[in-house]
Amino acid sequence: MIARSKPVASEAPNAPPIYLDYQATTPMDPRVLEAMLPWLTGKFGNPASVTHSYGREAGGAVETARAQVAALIGADPREIVFTSGATESNNLALKGVLRFGRERRDGLVTLATEHKCVLESARALERDGFRVTILPVRSDGLVELRAIERAIDEQTALVSVMAAHNEIGVIQPIAEIGALCRARGVLFHTDAAQAVGKLPIDVDAQHIDLLSISGHKIYGPKGIGALYVRRRPRVRLVPLIDGGGQERGLRSGTLPTPLCVGLGAAAALAKQEMSEEAQRLAIWRQRVLAGLKMRVPGVHLNGEALRRLPGNLNLSFPDIPATELMAACPGLALSTGSACTAVEIEPSYVLRALGLPDHLAESSVRIGLGRFTREEEISATIDTIAAAALRLGVAGKRSRGHI
């Protein structure tokens, strides 16, 4: 009798699938939940109620969280504006800057591969009469600095470039773009929802004027984010929300103390553990890539190979529709790309912007590793995807009469 190797967790009856979608969202770190719990139960004060101890206690917790978020990106706590997430932060950055300065400068420059909330904000601004320039990227997903330099003119108010891509994982040359914008007297915004907590960020060294953060991308709670807004030289914004003037008048509304505390705790943990975590995930990412390339002919990596998030892979399996591959891997939680556009049946606009033909874009899956990925899950991931891809590849060839 041949002894069967011990099954991995995903093979056990009723076991949850191995989670491989860390770019869509991250599980909340239990230490973050522990920090939040008192503010979800007995500590219920409104942080704006400064006339009594309940409010002052909540206000102190919010300011501690603000300082923790600021420390993660090298900012002053007074430069952190709490929002509901990166979508709101991106909207506030783009629309706030352009609307404030429209009498002097009315131009926005961004990339074709930006997150939907940036591109849709840009289109909304364009409908309102602002000038919008959307630049292409290279086949590896990176932007040419010369393209940005050529696009900036005397009417450009803002350049917005994502730091690390949510779908293909590539890391743009943020410091170089920031320096270029600073030299040309143009504000620079980066959607850093995927980069913060995974890559070192220093807003001064990288010449960043505005930066968007999302709590649920760094093992914090959903429904909370932040926008960094530079104080010196001061960045001026028109607010999106009118009300009581909280958050220096930039974002009115009662702050959700538990969520702010959670974001602060997540930021503090990321600052402590980011370096070691990134090294581990980069090793495992390369192991998955090498294992699949060895076992599945024709696997194609989308996006630059080295300048990418430590835990991200975006792979095309030629002639195997991504939906069929994922259905054949019920023990793995995979995705085709952005969770914000997952309901769309069209090939990814990001992969199209890289020049991928539809048959490759439609066969692409995103693999995201993260803090709670276990080493034994790496081998299980390779085995499961390789077996499914080979099986579907043979079936496809038979259906086309090639076998």
C-alpha positions in Angstrom: 0.0 0.0 0.0 1.3 3.5 -0.9 1.0 5.9 2.0 -0.7 9.1 1.1 0.9 12.3 2.2 -0.9 14.3 4.9 -3.6 16.5 3.3 -3.3 20.2 3.5 -6.0 22.2 5.2 -7.8 23.0 2.0 -8.3 19.3 1.3 -10.0 18.6 4.6 -13.8 18.2 4.6 -15.6 21.6 4.8 -12.2 23.4 5.2 -12.2 27.0 4.0 -10.2 27.7 0.8 -6.7 29.0 1.1 -7.0 32.7 0.9 -5.0 34.2 -2.0 -6.8 37.5 -2.6 -4.8 39.9 -0.3 -4.9 42.8 -2.7 -8.8 42.8 -2.5 -8.8 42.8 1.2 -6.8 41.6 4.2 -8.1 39.7 7.2 -8.2 41.9 10.3 -5.2 41.2 12.5 -6.4 39.9 15.9 -4.3 42.5 17.6 -6.1 45.3 15.8 -9.5 43.9 16.9 -8.2 43.8 20.5 -7.3 47.5 20.3 -10.7 48.3 18.9 -12.9 46.3 21.3 -13.0 48.8 24.2 -14.2 51.5 21.8 -17.0 49.2 20.5 -18.3 48.6 24.0 -18.0 50.8 27.1 -16.0 53.6 25.6 -18.6 55.3 23.4 -17.8 59.0 23.6 -17.9 61.3 20.7 -14.3 62.5 20.0 -15.7 66.0 19.3 -17.4 66.3 22.7 -14.5 68.0 24.5 -16.6 69.3 27.5 -16.6 65.9 29.3 -14.3 63.0 30.0 -16.1 60.6 27.6 -15.4 62.8 24.6 -11.9 63.7 25.7 -11.0 60.1 26.1 -12.3 59.3 22.6 -10.6 62.3 21.2 -7.3 61.2 22.8 -7.6 57.8 21.2 -8.3 59.3 17.8 -5.2 61.5 18.1 -3.0 58.6 19.1 -4.3 56.8 16.0 -3.6 59.8 13.8 0.0 59.9 15.1 0.4 56.1 14.4 -0.7 56.6 10.8 1.5 59.6 10.4 4.5 57.7 11.7 4.1 55.0 9.1 4.6 57.4 6.2 6.9 60.0 7.8 4.2 62.7 8.2 3.1 65.1 10.8 -0.1 63.9 12.6 -1.7 67.2 11.7 -1.4 66.2 8.0 -3.6 63.1 8.4 -7.3 63.4 7.5 -9.5 60.4 8.4 -11.9 59.3 5.6 -14.0 56.3 4.9 -11.3 54.7 2.8 -9.1 55.1 -0.2 -11.9 55.8 -2.6 -13.0 58.8 -0.7 -9.4 59.9 -0.2 -8.8 59.7 -3.9 -11.9 61.6 -4.7 -11.1 64.3 -2.1 -7.5 64.7 -3.4 -8.3 65.0 -7.1 -11.6 67.0 -6.9 -10.5 69.0 -3.9 -7.2 70.2 -5.5 -8.7 70.9 -9.0 -11.7 72.7 -7.7 -9.8 74.9 -5.3 -7.3 76.1 -7.9 -9.4 76.1 -11.1 -9.0 79.8 -11.7 -5.2 79.4 -11.9 -4.6 75.8 -13.0 -7.1 73.3 -14.3 -5.1 70.3 -15.5 -4.9 66.8 -14.2 -2.4 64.1 -15.3 -2.9 60.5 -14.5 -2.4 57.0 -15.9 -4.6 54.6 -17.9 -4.0 51.9 -15.3 -5.1 53.8 -12.2 -7.8 52.5 -9.9 -11.4 53.0 -11.1 -12.1 55.6 -8.4 -9.2 57.8 -9.8 -10.2 57.3 -13.4 -13.9 58.0 -12.7 -13.0 61.0 -10.6 -10.9 62.2 -13.6 -13.8 61.7 -16.0 -16.2 63.6 -13.6 -13.7 66.5 -13.5 -13.5 66.4 -17.3 -17.2 66.7 -17.6 -17.0 69.8 -15.3 -14.6 71.4 -17.8 -11.2 70.5 -16.3 -8.4 69.3 -18.6 -7.5 65.7 -18.1 -4.5 63.9 -19.6 -4.5 60.1 -19.2 -1.1 58.6 -20.0 -0.3 55.1 -21.3 2.1 52.8 -19.6 4.7 50.4 -21.0 4.1 46.7 -21.5 5.5 46.0 -18.0 3.0 48.4 -16.4 5.4 51.1 -15.5 5.2 54.7 -16.7 7.9 56.6 -18.6 9.0 59.6 -16.7 9.5 61.4 -19.9 5.8 60.9 -20.7 4.8 62.7 -17.4 7.4 65.4 -18.0 5.9 66.1 -21.5 2.4 66.0 -20.2 3.0 68.7 -17.5 2.4 72.2 -18.7 1.8 75.6 -17.1 -1.9 74.7 -16.5 -1.3 71.4 -14.8 -2.4 71.5 -11.1 -2.0 67.8 -10.1 -0.3 64.6 -11.1 -1.8 61.4 -9.7 0.0 58.0 -10.0 -0.7 54.9 -8.0 2.3 53.8 -5.9 1.8 50.0 -6.2 -0.8 48.5 -8.4 -3.8 46.6 -7.0 -4.1 44.2 -9.9 -0.6 43.7 -11.4 1.4 44.6 -8.4 3.9 46.9 -10.1 5.6 49.6 -8.1 5.9 53.0 -9.9 9.0 55.2 -9.5 7.2 57.5 -7.0 10.2 59.4 -5.7 11.3 60.3 -9.2 7.8 61.4 -10.2 7.5 63.4 -7.0 10.8 65.1 -7.6 9.7 65.9 -11.2 6.4 67.4 -10.0 8.2 69.4 -7.3 10.6 70.9 -9.8 7.8 71.9 -12.1 5.7 73.4 -9.3 2.9 70.8 -9.6 1.2 68.9 -6.8 1.7 65.2 -6.6 -0.9 62.7 -5.3 -0.4 58.9 -5.0 -3.0 56.3 -4.3 -0.9 54.2 -1.9 -3.6 51.9 -0.7 -1.6 48.9 -1.7 1.8 50.3 -0.9 1.4 51.6 2.6 2.4 49.0 5.2 4.1 46.8 2.6 6.7 49.2 1.2 8.7 52.0 2.9 7.0 55.3 2.3 8.4 58.7 3.3 6.3 61.6 2.1 9.1 64.1 2.4 11.9 62.1 0.8 9.5 61.1 -2.1 8.1 64.6 -2.6 4.5 63.5 -2.0 1.9 66.2 -1.4 -1.2 64.0 -1.0 -1.4 60.2 -0.3 -4.4 57.9 0.1 -4.6 55.1 2.6 -7.1 52.2 3.1 -7.5 50.4 6.5 -8.6 47.1 5.1 -5.6 46.7 2.9 -3.2 46.7 5.9 -5.0 44.2 8.2 -7.2 46.9 9.7 -11.0 47.4 9.6 -13.1 48.2 6.6 -14.8 51.6 6.3 -11.8 53.7 7.4 -8.9 55.3 5.5 -6.9 58.5 5.5 -5.6 61.2 3.2 -2.2 62.7 3.9 -2.4 66.5 3.0 0.9 68.3 3.1 1.0 71.4 5.4 4.3 73.0 4.3 4.1 74.1 1.6 0.3 74.0 2.3 -1.9 72.0 0.0 -5.4 73.6 -0.3 -8.5 71.6 -1.0 -12.2 72.1 -1.5 -14.0 69.6 0.8 -16.5 67.1 -0.6 -18.6 66.9 2.5 -20.1 69.9 4.2 -21.0 69.8 7.9 -19.5 70.5 11.3 -16.0 71.1 10.1 -14.3 68.1 11.6 -10.9 67.1 10.2 -9.7 70.7 9.8 -12.8 71.5 7.7 -11.7 69.0 5.0 -14.0 66.1 6.0 -17.0 66.8 8.1 -18.8 64.1 10.1 -18.4 62.4 13.5 -15.3 60.3 13.5 -15.8 56.6 14.1 -13.5 56.2 17.1 -13.2 52.3 16.9 -12.3 52.4 13.2 -9.7 55.2 13.7 -8.2 53.2 16.6 -8.1 50.1 14.4 -6.4 51.9 11.5 -3.8 53.3 14.0 -3.1 49.9 15.5 -2.7 48.4 12.0 -0.3 51.2 11.0 1.8 50.6 14.1 2.0 46.9 13.5 2.9 47.5 9.8 5.7 49.8 10.9 7.2 47.2 13.2 6.8 44.1 11.0 6.8 45.3 7.4 10.4 44.5 6.5 10.4 40.9 7.7 7.0 40.3 6.2 8.0 41.7 2.8 11.1 39.4 2.7 9.1 36.3 3.5 6.4 37.1 1.0 8.8 37.9 -1.8 10.5 34.5 -1.3 7.1 32.7 -1.4 6.0 34.7 -4.4 9.0 33.6 -6.4 8.5 30.0 -5.3 4.9 30.1 -6.6 6.0 31.7 -9.9 8.9 29.2 -10.4 6.7 26.2 -9.5 4.0 27.1 -11.9 6.4 28.0 -14.8 8.1 24.6 -14.3 4.8 22.7 -14.5 2.5 24.6 -16.8 3.8 25.5 -20.3 3.3 29.0 -21.4 2.5 30.7 -18.1 2.9 34.5 -18.6 3.7 37.0 -15.8 1.9 40.3 -16.3 3.7 43.3 -15.1 7.4 44.0 -14.3 9.0 41.0 -12.6 11.0 42.6 -9.8 9.4 46.0 -9.2 6.3 44.6 -7.7 4.5 44.0 -4.4 6.2 41.2 -2.4 3.0 39.1 -2.3 1.5 39.7 -5.8 1.4 37.7 -9.0 -0.8 38.3 -12.0 -0.5 35.3 -14.4 -2.0 34.4 -17.7 -2.6 30.8 -18.6 -3.0 30.8 -22.4 -6.2 29.3 -23.8 -7.6 28.6 -20.3 -10.4 31.1 -19.3 -9.7 32.5 -15.8 -13.2 31.7 -14.7 -12.8 28.1 -15.6 -9.4 27.9 -13.9 -10.8 29.4 -10.7 -13.8 27.1 -10.8 -11.4 24.1 -11.1 -9.6 25.3 -7.9 -12.4 25.4 -5.2 -9.8 25.0 -2.5 -8.2 28.3 -3.4 -9.7 31.8 -3.1 -8.4 33.6 -6.2 -9.5 36.5 -8.3 -9.2 37.9 -11.8 -8.2 41.4 -10.6 -9.7 44.4 -8.9 -12.6 43.6 -6.6 -14.2 46.9 -7.7 -14.6 45.6 -11.2 -15.1 41.9 -10.6 -18.7 41.9 -11.8 -17.6 43.0 -15.3 -17.3 40.4 -18.0 -14.9 42.4 -20.2 -11.2 41.7 -20.0 -9.3 43.9 -17.5 -8.8 47.4 -18.7 -5.4 47.3 -16.9 -4.2 44.3 -18.8 -5.4 45.9 -22.0 -3.4 49.0 -21.2 -0.3 46.8 -21.0 -1.1 45.7 -24.6 -2.2 42.1 -23.7 -4.5 40.6 -26.3 -8.0 39.6 -25.1 -7.2 35.9 -25.1 -4.4 36.5 -22.6 -6.3 39.1 -20.5 -9.2 36.7 -20.2 -7.0 33.9 -19.0 -5.3 36.0 -16.2 -5.7 35.4 -12.5 -4.3 37.3 -9.5 -2.6 35.5 -6.7 -2.1 37.6 -3.5 -0.1 36.3 -0.5 -0.2 38.0 2.8 0.5 38.1 6.6 -1.5 35.0 7.4 -0.4 32.8 4.4 1.3 29.7 5.8 4.3 28.1 4.1 2.6 24.8 3.6 -0.1 26.6 1.6 2.5 27.6 -1.0 3.1 24.1 -2.2 -0.7 23.4 -2.1 -1.3 26.5 -4.2 1.3 25.4 -6.9 -0.1 21.8 -6.9 -3.7 22.8 -7.2 -3.3 25.5 -9.9 -0.9 23.3 -11.9 -3.1 20.3 -11.9 -6.2 22.3 -12.9 -4.4 24.2 -15.6 -2.9 21.0 -17.1 -6.3 19.3 -17.0 -8.1 22.2 -18.6 -5.4 22.7 -21.2 -5.7 19.1 -22.3 -9.5 19.4 -22.4 -9.3 22.5 -24.4 -7.0 20.9 -27.0 -9.4 18.0 -27.3 -12.3 20.3 -27.9 -10.3 22.1 -30.6 -9.4 18.8 -32.2 -5.7 19.2 -31.5 -5.4 15.8 -29.7 
